[in-house]
Amino acid sequence: MTPSELLSRIEAGKRAVLAQTGLMHRDFGHVKSEWKYDGTRVTASDLAISEGIFGELGAQFDDDYFSEELAVTEEPIPLTKRFTWVLDPIDGTNNYATGIPYCAISLALLENGMPVYGIVYDMARRVLIHGGPAFGMWDGDHVARVKAGAPDAQSMLGFHSPHDKVFSQHAAVLVENFKIRGLGSSTLHLAYVAVGLLDGTVDHNVRIWDIAAAVPLVWAAGGEVQFLNGEQFPMKVFNLKMDRIQFVAGNAIVCAKLRALLKA
C-alpha cells in the first residue's frame, strides 16, 4: 500500500464525515429513538449517518467496514482486509436525542488492526478533529497537543459514572482530587484530551467503536491511552457484544498519577 493510497483514504474519510454533518444538525434533539438489546439508545440519524459514510467509502475502497449499528450477531467478525474502518455514527446518542450538544461522529481508519487515523466531528464546537501518529493532530485548522505537566487540584478530568458499580470508589477518588467533567461522550473525552481541553480522562464503560477514532488522536498529540483490562490493539475481530474497556488517558505523568490513585 503506497502512501498516496493511505492519504486518499484519509481525505475520503474526512469528506464522508463532513457530508453527514448537515443531517446531524438537522435532526438534533427531535429525532425518534429506540433502546437496543444492550440498553443503549439508537436513532434514525445513527442509521442514516452509518449508511451514508460507509456507502460513500465503500464505493471507493475494498476495505473492512464495521459500525456500532450493524445487525446484532452472536459471533465476532474477523478483520480480513489490510484496511478497516470503525464507525460510531453518533457517540453520545443519549445527548443527541435529548438536545444536549456533546456528541460526535467518530470514524477510525485501521491498518492491520492498528488505528492510524482518527476523524471526529465535534458537534458542540462544530469542529473536525483529526489526526494520527504519523500525520500530526489537528483541531480544525490548528495543530493541537495534550496538556503538559503534572496534574493538580485544578486539573479537569473526563469521567463517566461506571456501568459496573464495583468501580464506584474510583468516582470518589477522582472527585476528591480533580475537577470532573462528564460530557456523555467517551469519544469527546478522549478527543478533548488530545486537543488540550481536558487534562485526562478515565473510563470503564466503552467499547471499541467509542474510542477507535480518538485513540490515534491522543497518540498523535503526544499523549497516552493506557488500557487497564488488556490491550485492545491490534484489533483482530469486531464484536458487538464485547466486554467493556477500561482505560486512563493523558500525558505520561497524568496517566501515572491516575493509575496510582486508582490502584490500577
VENPETA-V69821 format. One record per backbone hydrogen bond with DSSP energy under -1.0 kcal/mol. NH is the residue of the N-H (numbers start at 1). CO is the residue of the C=O. E is the energy in kcal/mol with one decimal. If there is no record, write none. Layout:
<<NH CO E> <NH CO E>>
//
This chain:
<<6 2 -1.6> <7 3 -2.9> <8 4 -2.1> <9 5 -1.2> <10 6 -2.1> <11 7 -2.5> <12 8 -2.1> <13 9 -2.7> <14 10 -2.1> <15 11 -2.2> <16 12 -2.5> <17 13 -2.1> <18 14 -2.5> <19 15 -1.9> <20 17 -1.6> <21 18 -1.0> <24 20 -2.1> <25 21 -2.5> <26 22 -2.4> <27 23 -2.1> <29 96 -1.8> <30 27 -1.6> <34 42 -2.7> <36 40 -3.4> <39 36 -1.9> <42 34 -2.6> <44 32 -1.1> <47 43 -1.5> <48 44 -2.4> <49 45 -2.8> <50 46 -2.3> <51 47 -2.4> <52 48 -2.5> <53 49 -2.7> <54 50 -2.2> <55 51 -2.1> <56 52 -1.9> <57 53 -2.4> <58 54 -2.7> <59 55 -1.1> <60 57 -1.8> <61 57 -2.4> <63 61 -1.4> <64 83 -2.2> <66 85 -2.5> <68 87 -1.9> <70 67 -1.7> <77 238 -2.9> <79 236 -2.5> <84 110 -2.3> <85 64 -2.5> <86 108 -2.1> <87 66 -2.6> <88 106 -2.7> <91 104 -3.5> <96 92 -2.5> <97 93 -3.0> <98 94 -1.3> <100 95 -3.0> <103 101 -1.8> <104 91 -1.8> <105 121 -1.3> <106 88 -2.3> <107 119 -2.9> <108 86 -2.7> <109 117 -2.7> <110 84 -3.3> <111 114 -2.8> <112 82 -3.1> <114 111 -1.9> <116 109 -2.9> <117 109 -1.6> <118 131 -2.8> <119 107 -2.5> <120 129 -3.2> <121 105 -2.3> <122 127 -3.0> <123 103 -2.0> <126 122 -1.3> <127 122 -1.6> <129 120 -3.3> <130 138 -2.4> <131 118 -1.8> <132 136 -1.7> <135 132 -2.2> <136 132 -1.6> <138 130 -3.0> <139 142 -3.4> <140 128 -2.0> <142 139 -1.6> <144 137 -2.0> <146 221 -2.2> <155 152 -1.8> <157 179 -3.0> <158 200 -2.4> <159 181 -1.9> <167 164 -2.2> <168 165 -1.8> <170 167 -1.3> <172 168 -1.4> <173 169 -2.1> <174 170 -2.5> <175 171 -2.5> <176 172 -1.8> <178 174 -2.4> <179 155 -2.8> <181 157 -3.0> <189 185 -2.1> <190 186 -2.1> <191 187 -2.8> <192 188 -3.0> <193 189 -1.3> <194 190 -2.1> <195 191 -1.9> <197 192 -2.2> <198 192 -1.8> <199 156 -2.5> <200 156 -1.1> <201 249 -1.8> <202 158 -2.3> <203 247 -2.2> <210 207 -1.7> <212 208 -2.0> <215 211 -2.5> <218 214 -1.9> <219 215 -2.3> <220 216 -2.6> <221 217 -1.6> <222 219 -1.6> <223 218 -2.8> <224 250 -3.0> <226 248 -2.9> <228 246 -2.7> <235 113 -2.8> <238 77 -2.9> <242 239 -1.7> <245 206 -3.9> <247 203 -2.2> <248 226 -2.1> <249 201 -2.0> <250 224 -1.9> <255 251 -2.6> <256 252 -2.1> <257 253 -2.2> <258 254 -2.7> <259 255 -2.5> <260 256 -1.9> <261 257 -2.3> <262 258 -2.5> <264 259 -2.2>>
//
